[in-house]
Amino acid sequence: MPTWRPRLNALGDELRFVLLTSGANVADYAQAPADAWQSDLLKGLKVVLSKAEGEKCPRCWHYTSDVGKVAEHAEICGRCVSNVAGNGEQRKFA
């Protein structure tokens, strides 16, 4: 059975962009809860979904705990502040 963990871990923090979600974590297959969705197509892959914590950033639509933390950009998250007022994020995959 192939293991997807090294492949998914290679994406690092960008996995959330590939999956179009606010966050993504890769865990050991054996530790997945019994009610985890199991792929029929990709053997060795289980998925658990949960609601993201925090507030929705109106710019990127990600849910994060740092929305409004920068006074000069009180409506957006820290990642977006970096992208509009700083050097921006560097992505390799997505």
N, C-alpha and C positions, 0 to 999 in steps of 0.2 A: 504494500500500500504506500503510495507516494506521500511524502510529508510536505505540506504547503507552507509550514511555518518559516523555513529559511527564505523562501521566495517572497512571502508577504513581509517578513521582517526587513528584507532588502530595500523595500520602499520607504521604510522609516515613517516619519510623520506625514509623508505624502500619501500614505495609504488612505487617509480620510478624503483626500481629493479624488483619488481613483474611485472610491466607493460613493462619492458624492454625499458625504455625511459630516457631521460636526466633529466626530472623533472616531478613532478605530484602535483597537488593541488586539494583539495576537497573543493567544495563550496556548498552552499544551492541549492537544486533542483529547487526551485521557481525562483532563480536568473539566471538560465541558459538562454542563448540567444535563440531566436526563431529557429535559424538554428542548434541548438545542435542536435547531433545524439541521438536518444532515443532507448534504448534496448527494443526489443519485448520479450526477454527471461527473463531479469532481470527488472521487473517492478520497477519504481522509480529511474532508473539510466539514466542519460544523460551524454554524453561525448562531450567535445570540444577539438579539437586538434589545436595546433599552433606550428610554428617553434621555436625551442629553440634558445636563443640568445647566443652569445659568440663564442669561437673557439672550434673545435673538438680536444679532447685529443687523441693522437695516441695510448695511452696505453689502456684506458678504453672505448674510442669512445663516451664518453659523451660530450655534448656541454656545456661549462662553461666559465665564465668570468675570471677565474684565471689561465688559461693555460700560462705557462712561467713566472709566478710571482716569482718563487723561482729560483735564479740564478744557483744554483748547479744542478737543474733539469729543465732547461729552456724549455724543449719540452713538459712537462706533467702538469696536473692540480694539485691543492693542495691536493685533495683526494688521488691521486696516489702517490704524494710525501710522504704523511703520511703512505701509505701502503708499499712503497719500502724503505723508510729511517727512518721511525718512528715506533710507536707502532701499526699503522694500525687502521682501523675502526672496530668497534664492531657491528655486525649485529645480530638481533634476529630472523628475519623471512626469509630473502632472501639473 
